[in-house]
Amino acid sequence: MNLTCIVCPLGCELTVEKENGRVISVSGNTCPRGEKYAIGECTNPVRTLTTTARVAGGGLVSVKSDKPLPKGDLNEYMNIINQLNLAPPIHIGDILIKNINNTGIHIVATKNIKGVDYNA
């Protein structure tokens, strides 16, 4: 299997040899981080989830996971986020979903949304 390492700007072209679902060797990496990345990508790939969530009264707020989540479960997490209807104000860094699906990972706001001014 061939991968391009994304850990640093070098973008090393990695070759991974697997046997019975296990990584037996990684080559092409110029640092130990490339090997770690390749093993993780082949055994338990993860991704930082970035998306949007609905805000009450209309509109969207950008959100992300504060740590990478298992790649195979991203649709499940998206379904949870899609059920949100958040009340402003929302501030960058606010935890919108704590410990999503018991992963220990939080979904946080990445944009400020002001409250509605009903007197305007």
C-alpha positions as CSV (number, residue, x, y, z in Angstrom):
1,M,0.0,0.0,0.0
2,N,1.3,3.5,-0.8
3,L,0.5,6.6,1.2
4,T,1.7,10.2,1.3
5,C,2.6,11.3,4.8
6,I,0.7,14.4,5.9
7,V,2.3,14.9,9.3
8,C,4.8,17.5,8.1
9,P,5.4,19.5,4.9
10,L,7.9,17.0,3.5
11,G,5.1,14.7,2.2
12,C,7.1,11.6,2.2
13,E,5.9,8.8,-0.1
14,L,5.4,5.8,2.2
15,T,5.2,2.1,1.3
16,V,3.5,0.0,3.8
17,E,3.7,-3.8,3.8
18,K,0.8,-5.6,5.6
19,E,0.4,-9.3,6.4
20,N,-2.8,-10.7,7.9
21,G,-4.1,-7.1,8.5
22,R,-1.0,-6.1,10.5
23,V,1.7,-3.6,9.4
24,I,5.0,-5.4,9.1
25,S,7.1,-2.6,7.6
26,V,7.0,1.0,6.6
27,S,9.6,2.5,4.2
28,G,10.1,5.9,2.6
29,N,9.7,8.0,5.8
30,T,12.4,10.4,6.7
31,C,11.4,10.6,10.4
32,P,9.7,8.4,13.0
33,R,6.5,10.4,12.6
34,G,6.0,9.0,9.1
35,E,6.1,5.5,10.4
36,K,3.6,6.3,13.2
37,Y,1.3,8.0,10.7
38,A,1.4,5.0,8.3
39,I,0.7,2.4,11.0
40,G,-2.2,4.5,12.4
41,E,-3.7,5.1,8.9
42,C,-3.5,1.4,8.1
43,T,-4.8,0.1,11.5
44,N,-7.1,2.8,12.9
45,P,-7.5,5.8,10.6
46,V,-8.8,9.0,12.3
47,R,-9.9,12.4,11.1
48,T,-10.7,15.8,12.6
49,L,-14.3,16.3,11.8
50,T,-15.2,19.8,10.5
51,T,-18.7,20.7,9.6
52,T,-21.5,23.1,10.4
53,A,-24.4,23.0,12.9
54,R,-27.8,24.7,12.7
55,V,-28.4,27.9,14.8
56,A,-31.9,28.7,16.1
57,G,-33.5,31.4,14.1
58,G,-31.6,30.4,10.9
59,G,-28.0,30.2,10.0
60,L,-25.1,27.9,10.6
61,V,-22.0,27.9,12.9
62,S,-18.8,26.1,11.9
63,V,-17.8,23.3,14.3
64,K,-15.0,20.8,14.7
65,S,-13.9,17.9,16.9
66,D,-11.2,18.9,19.4
67,K,-9.3,15.7,18.6
68,P,-9.4,13.2,15.7
69,L,-12.3,10.7,15.6
70,P,-12.4,7.2,14.1
71,K,-12.8,7.7,10.4
72,G,-15.3,4.8,10.0
73,D,-17.7,6.5,12.5
74,L,-17.8,10.0,11.0
75,N,-21.3,9.5,9.5
76,E,-22.6,8.6,12.9
77,Y,-21.1,11.7,14.5
78,M,-22.5,13.8,11.6
79,N,-26.0,12.5,12.3
80,I,-25.6,13.6,16.0
81,I,-24.4,17.1,14.9
82,N,-27.2,17.4,12.4
83,Q,-29.8,17.2,15.2
84,L,-28.4,20.3,16.9
85,N,-30.4,23.6,16.9
86,L,-28.1,25.9,18.9
87,A,-29.2,29.0,20.7
88,P,-27.0,32.1,20.2
89,P,-24.8,33.6,21.4
90,I,-22.1,31.1,20.5
91,H,-18.4,31.7,21.1
92,I,-15.3,30.2,19.5
93,G,-14.2,27.3,21.7
94,D,-17.7,26.7,23.2
95,I,-18.2,23.0,23.7
96,L,-21.4,22.2,21.8
97,I,-21.4,18.4,22.3
98,K,-19.4,17.1,25.2
99,N,-17.9,13.6,24.9
100,I,-19.6,12.8,21.6
101,N,-20.7,9.1,21.7
102,N,-18.6,8.5,24.8
103,T,-15.3,9.0,22.8
104,G,-13.9,11.6,25.2
105,I,-13.9,14.0,22.3
106,H,-15.8,17.3,22.2
107,I,-17.5,19.1,19.3
108,V,-16.6,22.8,19.6
109,A,-17.6,26.0,17.9
110,T,-15.1,27.6,15.5
111,K,-17.0,30.8,14.9
112,N,-18.7,33.5,17.0
113,I,-22.5,33.9,16.5
114,K,-24.0,36.9,18.2
115,G,-27.3,36.7,20.0
116,V,-30.5,38.0,18.4
117,D,-31.3,41.6,19.2
118,Y,-35.1,41.6,19.4
119,N,-35.2,45.4,20.0
120,A,-33.6,46.3,16.7
